[in-house]
């Protein structure tokens, strides 16, 4: 899988989708909905499924908005 460079958490992606995030020494995948980050998971597919589940039942986001991130390239 090809990835973009890392961006600081103070910048936000221009497109909705799943991104890799970094928290200290750990990485995970999280969905960006254009306004906020959603809770993360161990794979891009699981992060997207978690977003669909949580957003459909109204679970508020609780993940830090300031962790660094990078995009997944095709």
C-alpha positions in Angstrom: 0.0 0.0 0.0 1.4 3.4 -1.0 1.0 6.2 1.5 1.3 10.0 1.5 3.8 11.8 3.8 2.6 12.5 7.4 0.6 15.6 8.1 0.3 17.3 11.5 -3.1 17.0 13.2 -3.6 20.8 12.9 -4.1 20.2 9.2 -7.1 18.3 7.9 -7.6 16.2 4.8 -9.4 17.8 1.8 -11.2 14.5 1.0 -13.5 12.3 3.0 -12.2 8.7 3.6 -10.0 6.5 5.7 -6.6 7.6 6.7 -3.7 6.2 8.7 -3.3 8.0 12.1 -0.4 8.0 14.6 -0.7 8.2 18.3 2.7 8.1 20.0 4.2 4.9 18.7 1.0 3.3 17.6 -0.7 3.6 14.2 -4.4 2.9 13.3 -7.0 3.8 10.7 -9.7 6.4 11.1 -12.4 7.8 9.0 -12.5 11.6 8.2 -16.0 12.7 7.4 -15.0 16.2 6.2 -15.6 17.8 9.6 -14.2 15.4 12.2 -12.3 12.2 12.8 -14.1 9.0 13.9 -12.9 6.3 16.2 -10.1 4.1 14.7 -9.6 0.5 13.9 -6.8 -1.9 12.9 -7.5 -1.9 9.1 -9.0 0.6 6.6 -12.0 -1.7 6.1 -12.7 -2.0 9.8 -12.4 1.8 10.2 -15.0 2.4 7.5 -17.4 -0.2 9.0 -17.0 1.4 12.4 -17.8 4.8 10.9 -21.0 3.4 9.2 -22.1 1.7 12.4 -21.4 4.7 14.8 -22.7 7.4 12.5 -26.0 5.5 11.9 -26.7 5.3 15.6 -25.5 8.7 16.5 -22.5 7.8 18.6 -20.5 11.0 19.2 -16.9 11.2 18.1 -14.3 10.8 20.9 -11.1 10.4 19.0 -8.5 13.2 19.2 -8.6 15.5 16.3 -4.9 16.5 16.7 -3.1 13.2 15.9 -1.0 13.2 12.8 -2.3 11.4 9.7 -1.4 10.3 6.2 -3.4 9.3 3.2 -3.7 5.9 1.5 -2.8 6.0 -2.2 -4.1 3.6 -4.8 
